[in-house]
């Protein structure tokens, strides 16, 4: 081979000559929040593990729109990754929503028992849509925050509950539970609270604190409503551009960070409640029984409409097996 041709061949084979992989990732995680900080760490460690080949560009705080908007941008290649909640995955797969059905999961131990066994099935559902779930993590128990104090669902005849856009079946579920849902983009929640278009928001305390939404909804009903989990997803077409020997390293980093979130999320949410109380939040102590009864009214609507019947049945089966084992 001539020297010039040999030089070209070596250059083509050289890692330095390979094309960088840029993953533009959107998330609702507020700028500077714990979730955003961990994504930044993941991006830095991915760059180091890939010798600068993989670059993660994070767009936090809903700058790429709602979670549904971000999913649609992935489909057309404007984004290559998202870090979203299981509710935001409704345009991809409804299976992950089974973990958030109100009244199904009672505590973190139950969530861990169910979630651990369900993850392989959830991964298969996402991979079938050409997405690679590089990490799952817990977000926490949802609480209902309102502009006035409510002690029973029956008192909420005047309440207007925020409902995620892009998931019409969940509106039916809220209605079945006895609430009045109002569909709003997740990026317009603050404005909607200010104008009175909505008066209640269901989300985890840490999110309510970091977005300052609690300043417009200063009454937190102290009963767990449902559990949120999240995942970081990368488009399969982008993931497969990463050298095969590098991918396991990136997965290990992502999953380590997800495990750190899981170990800290309970304390983070408890600390958020304490911080909000110091800034005027009222924690409304209630009898949980009427709230659990309202949640269960939604189950017939949820099953088969909001989430696949088989997935919800599997969640309930695993949960009941865990409860039975616990009482032995």
N, C-alpha and C positions, 0 to 999 in steps of 0.2 A: 504493500500500500504506500502511495506517495506520502511524504511528510505532511502536506497541506490537508489531504484527505484524512490522514490519521488524526490530525489535530481536530478536525471537524467531528470525527466520530467520537473522540474522547470528550469533547465539549458537550455533545448530545447526551452522552452517558453520565456526565457529571451531575451530582445533586444540585450544584449551584446553578446549573442551566435549566433545571426543572422549573415548571411554572408554579408560583405560589398559589395556595388555595385560600381564598378569602371567604369567610362565612359571615354574612351579615345577619345578625340575630336580633329579633325584636322581642320585647317583653313589656308587660305592664309594671314590673317591679320598679318602684320609684327610684329616681336618681339618688344615689347615696344610701339607699336602704341596705339592710343585711343581704337580701337576695342579690341586689345589683353588685355589691362588693364581692360576693362569692363568685359571681359570673366573671367579673374582672380578673379575679385570681385564676379562675379556670382558663381564661384566655391567655394570661401570661404564662401559665404552666404548659398549656398546649403549644405555645410558640417555642418554649424551651425544649420540650420533648420532641418537637419536629424540626429542631434546628432552624427555626424561623420560617419554615415552609407553610404552616397553618396559622392564619391570622384571623382572630375572632373580633369582629367589630360589633359592639353592643349598642343597641338603640333602646334606652330605658324609658320608663314613664309614659308608655303609650304614644310615643312620638311617631310610631308606625301605625297608629289607629288601635281599634279594639282587638281583642284576641282573635275574633272572627276575621277582621281585616288582615291581620298578620298571617293567618292561615291561608287566606286567598292570595296574599302576596307571595307566599312560598310556592303556591301552585303555578304562578306565572314567572317565577324565578327572580322576583324583586328582592326577596329574602331567601336565605338558604337555611335559616334556623329560627326557632322560636323557643322561648322558655315560658310556658303557659300553664294555666290550671287545667284540671280535668274537665271542668265545665267549658272552658274555652276550646276544648278538643271536640266539641259536639259536631263541628263540620267535617271532622275526620272520622271519628268513631265515638259512638255513645257508650261503649263498654266501660271506659274509666269512670263515667258518671255514677255507676252503681255504688261506688264507695261513698258518694256524697248524698245519697237518698236520706232525707231527714228522718231521724229516729232509729236508723239501722245500727250505727256504730256508737257504742256507749262511752268508750274511753280509748286512750292511746294503745293500751295493751291489746284490746280487741282489734283496733285498726292494724297493728303490726301483724297479728296472727292472720288476718284476712289478706292484707296487702301482699305479704311475702308469698303466699300461695297463688295469688291472682296475677302477679307481675308477668310470668311467662305468657299467659293468655293475652294480657293487655299488649305485650310486646308484639305478639303475632298479629293482632288486629292492626297495629300501627305499621308494622313492616309490610303488611298486605297493601297498604296505601303508599308504599315507596318512601317511608320515613324510618329513620334510625333513632330509637329512643336511647340516648347516651346516658341518661340519668333520670331517676325518679326521686322525688323527695316529698316529705310531708309539709303541708302549709299550716294546718291547724284546724281546731274546731271553729266553725262559724258561729257568730253571735248576731242577733238582730239589734241594730242601732236605729233609734227613731228620734223624731223631733219632739216627742212627748212621751211620758212614761205610760206603758201599757203593762197590765199584770196578768191578763188572760187574752187568748185570741179573740174571745167574744167582744172584748172592748175595742177591737181594731176595725170597727165598721168605717171609720173615716180615714184609716191609714192607706197610703199608696206605696206599695212595695216595689222596689227596684227589681226588674226582671231582665236578665241578659238578652241582648238582641241576638238574633240568629238561632234561637232555640225555642221555637213556638210551643213545643210539647211541654216545656217547663212552665210556661204560662198556665197551661191546663192544670199542672200539678199544684201550683200556688193557689189557683182558684179552688181546686178540690179540697185543699187544706183550710179554706175559709178566708183567704186573703184576697186583696185587690191588686193584682200585678200591673205594673206600668213598664212597658218595654223601652229601655233607654240604652244608648251606647255606653260602654264602660268608661269611655273618655269624657262623657258628659254628666257624670254622676254629681259632681260638685255643683255645677250650674243648675241641675235639675232639683237638687236640695234647696238651693238658694231661691229658686222661683216657686217652690212648692209643687212642682210637677210630680215629685216623689217625696215621701216623708219618712221612709224606712229603707235601710240598706242592710243586707245580710252579708257579712264578710268576717275575716279573722281580725282580731284586735290589732295585730302588728300592722296590717295594711291600713286600717282605719287611722292609726296614729301617724304613719309615715306620709300618708296622703292628706292628713289634716281633715278628713271627712267628718271625724267625730265633732269638730267645731260646729257643724251644722246639724248633727244628729247626736245630741249629748246624753241620750238615755239608752243604756245597754241592758237588754233583757238577759238576765243571768241564767240562761239555760242553753246547753249546746244544741244547735239546730241540725248541723250536718258536718261532715269532715271534708276538707279540701286537700287534695294532693296536686302535685305539679310534675311536669317533665320537661326536659330539654330535648328537643327534636331537631334532627338535621336531615335535610333532603338526601335521599339515598344516592342520587346522581352526583351530589357534591362529596358525600362521604367516600364514595368509591374512587374518587380522584386522589385521596390520601393514600400514600404507600401502605400496602398490607401490613408491613412490619411496624408501622407507626400507630395504626388504629387501636390495637390493644392498649398501648400506653395512654392514649387519649381517653379511652373508655375507663381505664383504671383511675385516672385523675378525676374525671367527672363523677364516677361513682363514690369515690372517697369524699368529695365535696358534698354529694347528696347525703351520705351517711352523717356528716357533720351537721348538716341542717336538721336531720331527724333527731339527733341527740340534743339539740339546743332549742328546738321549735317550741316546746311547751313553756320553757322559761322565758323565751323571747315574747311570747304572747301574754304570759302573766305579767312580765315587766311592763309591757305596753299598756295593759289595763291600769297598773299602778301609776304610770306616767300620765295617762289621760285623766285619772281621778284627781291628780294634783292640778290639772288644768280645767276642771269643771265638769268632768264626766260623772253622771249618776249611774251607779250600778243598781238596777231594779231587781230586787230579790222576789222570786215568784215561786208558786207551786208548780213543779215541772209537769205534773200529770195532765193538765189541759193542753199543754204544748205538745206532749208526746201523742196525745189522742188526735190533735190536729194534724201532726206529721203523718200518722198512720192512715188518716183519711186519704192522703195523696197516693198511697202505695198502689192501689188498683189502677190509677192513671199512669203512674210512673212505669209500672211493669208492662213492658211491651210497647210503650209509646215514647217515654223519655229514654229508657235504657232497655236493651234486649232482655226479654223475660228470662232466658237461660242464664245470663250473666248475673242478674239480680238474685235469681234462685241459688246460684252458686255462692254468692256472697253470704246470703242468709244461711245456707248449709254450713259453710266454713265457720261462720260466727257462732251458730248453735253448737257445733262440735267443740269449739273452743270453750264456750260457756259450760257445756256438760263436763268437759275435762277439768275445768277450774273448780267445779263444785264437788268433785270426787274426794 
